[in-house]
Amino acid sequence: MNQNLPAVIATKRKPLVSKKVLAPALMLGAMAFSMTASAALDATVVADIQAEVLGDVGTAVAAGFAVLAVVLASSIGFSLLGTFIKKGASGG
């Protein structure tokens, strides 16, 4: 077994910030952030954001129905065309 271990492994490093200082600092930072965030949320701003989101949702729903209508129309059209081709142009 190697007995020539470096002295660095045997020493214990001191932490830069102790846990007694870190916990209150994090709590104060979180409290300051939450107060700033709640102060920034004004009722009129929230109403404006809600109106914009609802407008975007309405646009997305309308576009979805338009795509659905095109897909269904093309599906029905190709089905009718397939039936016409199977029966032949004579219709019999």
C-alpha distances in whole Angstrom, upper triangle without the diagonal:
4,6,9,10,14,17,18,16,17,21,23,26,29,31,34,37,37,38,41,42,41,43,46,46,46,49,51,50,51,54,55,55,56,59,60,59,62,64,64,65,69,71,73,70,69,72,72,69,70,73,71,69,72,74,71,70,74,74,71,73,76,74,72,75,77,74,75,78,78,75,78,81,79,78,81,83,81,82,85,85,83,86,89,87,87,91,92,94,97,96,97
4,6,7,11,14,15,14,15,18,21,24,27,29,32,35,35,36,39,40,40,42,45,45,44,47,49,49,49,53,54,53,55,58,58,58,61,63,63,64,68,70,72,69,68,71,71,68,69,72,70,68,71,73,70,69,73,73,70,72,75,73,72,75,76,73,74,78,77,75,78,81,79,78,82,83,81,82,86,85,84,86,89,87,87,91,92,94,97,96,97
4,6,9,11,14,13,13,16,19,22,26,28,31,34,34,35,38,39,39,41,44,44,44,46,49,48,49,52,53,53,55,57,58,58,61,63,62,64,68,70,72,69,68,72,72,68,70,73,71,69,72,74,71,71,74,74,71,73,77,75,73,77,78,75,76,80,79,77,80,83,81,80,84,85,83,84,88,88,86,89,92,90,90,94,95,97,100,99,100
4,6,9,12,11,12,15,18,21,24,27,29,32,33,34,37,38,38,40,43,42,42,46,47,47,48,51,52,51,54,56,56,57,59,61,61,63,66,69,71,68,67,71,70,67,69,72,70,68,71,72,70,70,73,73,70,73,76,74,72,76,77,74,76,79,79,77,79,82,80,80,83,85,83,84,88,87,86,89,91,90,90,93,94,96,100,98,99
4,6,8,8,9,12,15,17,21,23,26,29,29,31,34,34,34,36,39,39,39,42,44,43,44,47,48,48,50,53,53,53,56,57,57,59,63,65,67,64,63,67,67,63,65,68,66,64,67,69,66,66,70,70,67,69,72,70,69,73,74,71,72,76,76,74,76,79,78,77,80,82,80,81,85,85,83,86,89,87,87,91,92,94,97,96,97
4,5,6,8,10,13,15,18,21,23,26,27,29,32,32,32,34,37,36,37,40,41,41,42,45,46,45,48,50,50,51,54,55,55,57,61,63,65,62,61,65,65,62,63,66,64,63,66,67,65,65,69,68,66,68,71,69,68,72,73,70,72,75,75,73,76,78,77,76,80,81,80,81,84,84,83,86,88,87,87,91,92,94,97,96,97
4,5,5,7,10,12,16,19,21,24,24,27,29,30,30,32,35,34,35,38,39,39,41,43,44,44,46,49,49,49,52,54,54,56,59,62,64,61,60,64,64,61,63,66,64,62,66,67,65,65,69,68,66,69,71,70,69,72,74,71,73,76,76,74,77,79,78,78,81,83,81,82,86,86,85,88,90,89,89,93,94,95,99,97,99
4,5,5,8,9,13,16,18,21,22,24,27,27,26,29,32,31,32,35,36,35,37,40,41,40,43,45,45,46,49,50,50,52,56,59,60,57,57,60,60,57,59,62,60,59,62,64,61,61,65,65,62,65,68,66,65,69,70,68,69,73,72,71,73,76,75,74,78,79,78,79,83,82,82,84,87,86,86,90,91,92,96,94,96
4,6,8,10,14,16,18,21,22,23,26,27,26,29,32,31,31,34,36,35,37,40,41,40,43,45,45,46,48,50,50,52,56,58,60,57,56,60,60,57,58,62,60,58,61,63,60,60,64,64,61,64,67,65,64,68,69,67,68,71,71,69,72,75,73,73,76,78,76,77,81,81,80,83,85,84,84,88,89,91,94,92,94
4,7,10,13,16,19,21,21,23,26,27,26,29,32,31,32,35,36,36,38,40,41,41,43,46,46,47,49,51,51,53,57,59,62,59,58,61,62,59,60,63,62,60,63,65,62,62,66,66,64,66,69,68,66,70,71,69,70,74,74,72,74,77,76,76,79,81,79,80,84,84,83,85,88,87,87,91,92,94,97,95,97
4,6,10,13,15,18,18,20,23,23,24,26,29,28,29,32,34,33,35,38,38,39,41,43,43,44,47,48,49,51,54,57,59,56,56,59,59,57,58,61,60,58,61,63,61,61,65,65,63,65,68,66,66,69,70,68,70,73,73,71,74,77,76,75,79,80,79,80,84,84,83,86,88,87,87,91,92,94,97,95,97
4,7,9,13,15,15,17,19,20,20,22,25,25,25,28,30,30,31,34,35,35,37,40,40,41,43,45,45,47,51,54,56,53,52,56,56,53,55,58,57,55,58,60,58,58,62,62,60,62,65,64,63,66,68,66,67,71,71,69,72,74,74,73,76,78,77,78,82,82,81,83,86,85,86,89,90,92,95,93,95
4,6,9,12,12,15,17,18,17,20,23,22,23,26,27,27,29,31,32,32,35,37,37,38,41,42,42,44,48,51,53,50,49,53,53,51,52,56,54,52,56,58,55,56,59,59,57,60,63,62,61,64,66,64,65,69,69,67,70,73,72,72,75,76,75,77,80,80,79,82,85,84,84,88,89,90,94,92,93
4,6,9,9,12,14,14,14,17,20,19,20,23,24,24,26,29,29,30,32,34,35,36,38,40,40,42,46,49,51,48,48,51,52,49,51,54,53,51,54,56,54,55,58,59,57,59,62,61,60,64,65,64,65,68,69,67,70,73,72,72,75,77,76,77,80,81,80,83,85,85,85,88,90,91,94,92,94
4,6,6,9,12,11,11,14,17,16,17,20,21,21,23,25,26,26,29,31,31,32,35,36,36,39,42,45,47,44,44,48,48,45,47,50,49,47,51,53,51,51,55,55,53,55,59,57,57,60,62,60,61,65,65,64,66,69,69,69,72,73,73,74,77,77,77,80,82,81,82,85,86,88,91,89,91
4,7,10,12,10,10,14,16,14,15,18,19,19,21,23,24,24,27,29,29,30,33,34,34,37,40,43,45,42,42,46,46,43,45,49,47,46,49,51,49,50,53,54,52,54,57,56,56,59,61,59,61,64,64,63,66,69,68,68,71,73,72,74,77,77,77,79,82,81,82,85,86,87,91,89,91
4,7,8,7,6,10,12,11,12,15,16,16,18,20,21,21,24,26,26,27,30,31,32,34,37,40,42,40,40,43,44,41,43,46,45,44,47,49,47,48,52,52,51,53,56,55,55,58,60,58,60,63,63,62,65,68,67,67,70,72,72,73,76,76,76,79,81,81,81,84,86,87,90,88,90
4,5,5,6,9,11,11,12,15,16,17,18,20,21,22,24,26,27,28,30,32,33,35,38,41,43,41,41,44,45,43,44,48,47,45,48,51,49,49,53,53,52,54,57,56,56,59,61,60,61,64,65,64,66,69,69,68,71,73,73,74,77,78,77,80,82,82,83,86,87,88,91,89,91
4,5,5,6,9,10,10,12,14,15,16,18,20,21,22,24,26,27,28,30,31,33,36,39,42,39,38,42,43,41,42,46,45,43,46,49,47,47,51,51,50,52,55,54,54,57,59,58,59,62,63,62,64,67,67,66,69,71,71,72,75,76,75,78,80,80,80,83,85,86,89,87,89
4,6,6,7,9,11,12,13,15,16,18,19,21,22,24,25,27,28,30,31,33,36,39,41,39,39,42,43,41,43,46,46,44,47,50,48,48,52,53,51,53,57,56,56,59,61,60,61,64,65,64,66,69,69,69,71,73,73,74,77,78,78,80,83,83,83,86,87,89,92,90,91
4,6,6,6,9,10,11,12,15,16,17,19,20,22,23,25,26,27,29,31,34,37,39,37,37,41,41,39,41,44,44,43,46,48,47,47,50,51,50,52,55,55,54,58,59,58,60,63,64,63,65,68,68,68,71,72,72,73,76,77,77,79,82,82,82,85,87,88,91,89,91
4,6,5,6,9,10,11,12,14,15,16,18,20,21,22,24,26,27,29,32,35,37,35,34,38,39,37,38,42,41,40,43,45,43,44,47,48,47,49,52,51,51,54,56,55,56,59,60,59,61,64,64,64,67,69,69,70,73,73,73,76,78,78,79,82,83,84,87,85,87
4,5,5,6,9,10,11,12,14,15,17,18,20,21,23,24,26,27,31,33,36,34,33,37,38,35,37,40,40,38,41,43,42,42,46,47,45,47,50,50,50,53,55,54,55,58,59,58,60,63,63,63,66,68,68,69,72,72,72,74,77,77,78,80,82,83,86,84,86
4,5,5,6,8,10,10,12,14,15,16,18,20,21,22,24,26,29,32,34,32,32,36,37,35,36,40,39,38,41,43,42,43,46,47,46,48,51,51,51,54,56,55,56,59,60,59,61,64,64,64,67,69,69,70,73,74,74,76,79,79,79,82,84,85,88,86,87
4,5,5,6,9,10,11,12,14,15,17,18,20,21,23,25,28,31,33,31,31,34,35,33,35,38,38,37,40,42,41,41,45,46,45,47,50,49,49,52,54,53,55,58,59,58,60,63,63,63,66,68,68,69,72,73,73,75,77,78,78,81,82,83,86,84,86
4,5,5,6,9,10,10,12,14,15,16,18,20,21,23,26,29,31,29,28,32,33,31,32,36,35,34,37,39,38,38,42,43,41,43,46,46,46,49,51,50,51,54,55,55,57,59,60,60,62,64,64,65,68,69,69,71,74,74,75,77,79,80,83,81,83
4,5,5,6,9,10,11,12,14,15,16,18,20,21,24,27,30,28,27,31,32,30,31,35,34,33,36,38,38,38,41,42,41,43,46,46,46,49,51,50,51,54,55,55,57,59,60,60,63,65,65,66,69,70,70,72,74,75,75,78,79,80,83,81,83
4,5,5,6,9,10,11,12,14,15,16,18,20,23,26,29,27,26,30,31,29,31,34,34,33,36,38,38,38,42,43,42,44,47,47,47,50,52,51,52,55,56,56,58,61,61,61,64,66,66,67,70,71,71,73,76,76,77,79,81,82,85,82,84
4,5,5,6,9,10,11,12,14,15,16,19,22,25,27,25,25,28,29,27,29,32,32,31,34,36,35,36,39,40,39,41,44,44,44,47,49,48,50,53,54,53,55,58,58,59,61,63,63,64,67,68,68,71,73,73,74,77,78,79,82,80,82
4,5,5,6,9,10,10,12,14,15,17,20,23,25,23,22,26,27,25,26,30,30,28,31,34,33,33,36,38,37,39,42,42,41,44,46,46,47,50,51,51,53,55,56,56,58,60,61,62,64,66,66,68,70,71,71,74,75,76,79,77,79
4,5,5,6,9,10,11,12,14,16,19,21,24,22,22,25,27,25,26,30,30,29,32,34,33,34,37,38,38,40,42,43,43,46,47,47,48,51,52,52,54,57,57,58,60,62,63,64,66,67,68,70,72,73,73,76,77,78,81,79,81
4,6,5,6,9,10,11,12,15,17,20,23,21,21,25,25,24,26,29,29,28,31,33,33,34,37,38,38,40,42,42,43,46,47,47,48,51,52,52,54,57,57,58,60,62,63,64,66,67,68,70,72,73,74,76,78,78,81,79,81
4,5,5,6,9,10,11,13,16,19,21,19,19,22,23,21,23,26,26,25,28,30,30,30,34,35,34,36,39,39,39,42,44,44,45,48,49,49,51,53,54,54,57,58,59,60,63,64,64,66,68,69,70,73,74,74,77,75,77
4,5,5,6,8,10,11,14,17,19,17,17,20,21,20,21,25,25,24,26,29,28,29,32,33,33,35,37,38,38,41,43,43,44,46,48,48,50,52,53,53,56,57,58,59,62,63,63,65,67,68,69,71,73,74,76,74,76
4,5,5,6,9,10,13,15,18,17,17,20,21,20,22,25,25,25,27,30,30,30,33,35,35,36,39,40,40,42,44,45,46,48,50,50,52,54,55,56,58,60,60,61,64,65,66,68,70,71,72,74,75,76,79,76,78
4,6,5,6,9,11,15,17,15,15,19,20,18,21,23,23,23,26,28,28,29,32,33,33,35,37,38,39,41,43,43,44,47,48,48,50,53,53,54,56,58,59,60,63,64,64,66,68,69,70,73,74,74,77,75,77
4,5,5,7,10,13,15,13,13,16,17,15,17,20,20,20,23,25,25,26,28,30,29,31,34,34,35,38,39,39,41,43,45,45,47,49,50,51,53,55,55,57,59,60,61,63,65,66,67,69,70,71,74,71,74
4,5,5,8,11,13,12,11,15,16,15,17,20,20,20,22,25,25,26,28,30,30,32,34,35,35,38,40,40,41,44,45,46,47,49,51,51,53,55,56,57,59,61,62,63,65,66,67,70,71,71,74,72,74
4,6,7,10,12,11,12,15,16,16,18,20,21,21,24,26,26,27,30,31,32,33,36,36,37,40,41,42,43,45,47,48,49,51,52,53,55,57,58,59,61,63,64,65,67,68,70,72,73,73,76,74,76
4,6,10,11,9,10,13,14,13,15,18,18,19,21,23,23,25,27,28,29,31,33,33,34,37,38,39,40,43,44,45,47,48,50,51,53,54,55,57,59,60,61,63,64,65,67,69,70,70,73,71,73
4,7,9,7,7,10,11,11,12,15,16,16,18,20,21,22,24,26,26,28,30,31,32,34,36,37,38,40,42,42,44,46,47,48,50,52,53,54,56,57,58,60,62,63,64,66,68,68,71,68,71
4,6,5,6,9,10,11,12,14,15,17,18,20,21,22,24,26,27,28,30,32,33,35,36,37,39,41,42,43,45,46,48,49,51,52,54,55,57,58,59,61,63,64,65,67,68,68,71,69,71
4,5,5,6,9,10,10,12,14,15,16,18,20,21,22,24,26,27,28,30,31,33,35,36,37,39,41,42,43,45,46,47,49,51,52,53,55,57,58,59,61,62,64,65,67,67,69,67,69
4,5,5,6,9,10,10,12,14,15,16,18,20,21,23,24,26,27,29,30,32,33,35,36,37,39,41,42,43,45,46,48,49,51,52,54,55,57,58,60,61,63,64,65,65,68,65,68
4,5,5,6,9,10,11,12,14,15,17,18,20,21,23,24,26,27,28,30,32,33,34,36,38,39,40,42,43,45,46,48,49,51,52,54,55,57,58,60,61,63,64,64,67,64,67
4,5,5,6,9,10,10,12,14,15,16,18,20,21,22,24,26,27,28,30,31,33,34,36,37,38,40,42,43,44,46,48,49,51,52,53,55,57,58,59,61,62,62,65,63,65
4,5,5,6,9,10,10,12,14,15,16,18,20,21,22,24,25,27,29,30,31,33,35,36,37,39,41,42,43,45,46,47,49,51,52,53,55,57,58,60,61,61,63,61,63
4,5,5,6,9,10,11,12,14,15,17,18,20,21,23,24,26,27,29,30,32,33,35,36,37,39,41,42,43,45,46,48,49,51,52,54,55,57,59,59,59,62,60,62
4,5,5,6,9,10,11,12,14,15,16,18,20,21,22,24,26,27,28,30,32,33,34,36,37,39,40,42,43,45,46,48,49,51,52,53,55,57,58,58,61,58,61
4,5,5,6,9,10,10,12,14,15,16,18,20,21,22,24,26,27,28,30,31,33,34,36,37,39,40,42,43,45,46,47,49,51,52,53,55,56,56,59,57,59
4,6,5,6,9,10,10,12,14,15,16,18,20,21,23,24,26,27,29,30,31,33,35,36,37,39,41,42,43,45,46,48,49,51,52,54,55,55,57,55,58
4,5,5,6,9,10,11,12,14,15,17,18,20,21,23,24,26,27,29,30,32,33,34,36,37,39,40,42,43,45,46,48,49,51,53,53,53,56,54,57
4,5,5,6,9,10,10,12,14,15,16,18,20,21,22,24,26,27,28,30,31,33,34,36,37,39,40,42,43,45,46,47,49,51,52,52,55,52,55
4,5,5,6,9,10,10,12,14,15,16,18,20,21,22,24,26,27,28,30,31,33,34,36,37,39,40,42,43,45,46,48,49,50,50,53,51,53
4,5,5,6,9,10,11,12,14,15,17,18,20,21,23,24,26,27,29,30,31,33,35,36,37,39,40,42,43,45,46,48,49,49,51,49,52
4,5,5,6,9,10,10,12,14,15,16,18,20,21,22,24,26,27,28,30,31,33,34,36,37,39,40,42,43,45,46,47,47,50,48,51
4,5,5,6,9,10,10,12,14,15,16,18,20,21,22,24,26,27,28,30,31,33,34,36,37,39,40,42,43,45,46,46,49,46,49
4,5,5,6,9,10,11,12,14,15,16,18,20,21,22,24,26,27,28,30,31,33,34,36,37,39,40,42,43,44,44,47,45,47
4,5,5,6,9,10,11,12,14,15,17,18,20,21,23,24,26,27,29,30,31,33,34,36,37,39,40,42,43,43,45,43,46
4,5,5,6,9,10,10,12,14,15,16,18,20,21,22,24,25,27,28,30,31,33,34,36,37,39,40,42,42,44,42,45
4,5,5,6,9,10,10,12,14,15,16,18,20,21,22,24,26,27,28,30,31,33,34,36,37,39,40,40,43,40,43
4,5,5,6,9,10,11,12,14,15,16,18,20,21,22,24,26,27,28,30,31,33,34,36,37,38,38,41,39,41
4,5,5,6,9,10,11,12,14,15,17,18,20,21,22,24,26,27,28,30,31,33,34,36,37,37,40,38,40
4,5,5,6,9,10,11,12,14,15,16,18,20,21,22,24,25,27,28,30,31,33,35,36,36,39,36,39
4,5,5,6,9,10,10,12,14,15,16,18,20,21,22,24,25,27,28,30,31,33,34,34,37,34,37
4,5,5,6,9,10,10,12,14,15,16,18,20,21,22,24,26,27,28,30,32,32,32,35,33,36
4,5,5,6,9,10,11,12,14,15,16,18,20,21,22,24,26,27,28,30,31,31,34,32,35
4,5,5,6,8,10,10,12,14,15,16,18,20,21,22,24,25,27,29,30,30,33,31,33
4,6,5,6,8,10,10,12,14,15,16,18,20,21,22,24,26,27,28,28,31,28,31
4,6,5,6,8,10,10,12,14,15,16,18,20,21,22,24,26,26,26,29,27,30
4,5,5,6,9,10,11,12,14,15,16,18,20,21,22,24,25,26,29,27,29
4,5,5,6,8,10,10,12,14,15,16,18,20,21,23,24,24,27,25,27
4,5,5,6,9,10,11,12,14,15,16,18,20,21,22,22,25,22,25
4,5,5,6,8,10,10,12,14,15,16,18,20,21,21,24,22,25
4,5,5,6,9,10,10,12,14,15,16,18,20,21,23,21,23
4,6,5,6,9,10,11,12,14,15,17,18,19,21,19,21
4,5,5,6,9,10,11,12,14,15,16,16,19,17,20
4,5,5,6,9,10,10,12,14,15,16,19,17,19
4,5,5,6,9,10,11,12,14,15,18,16,17
4,5,5,6,9,10,11,12,13,15,13,15
4,5,5,6,9,10,10,11,14,12,15
4,5,5,6,9,10,11,14,13,14
4,5,5,6,8,10,12,10,11
4,5,5,6,7,9,8,10
4,6,5,7,10,9,11
4,5,9,11,10,10
4,7,7,6,6
4,5,6,7
4,5,8
4,6
4
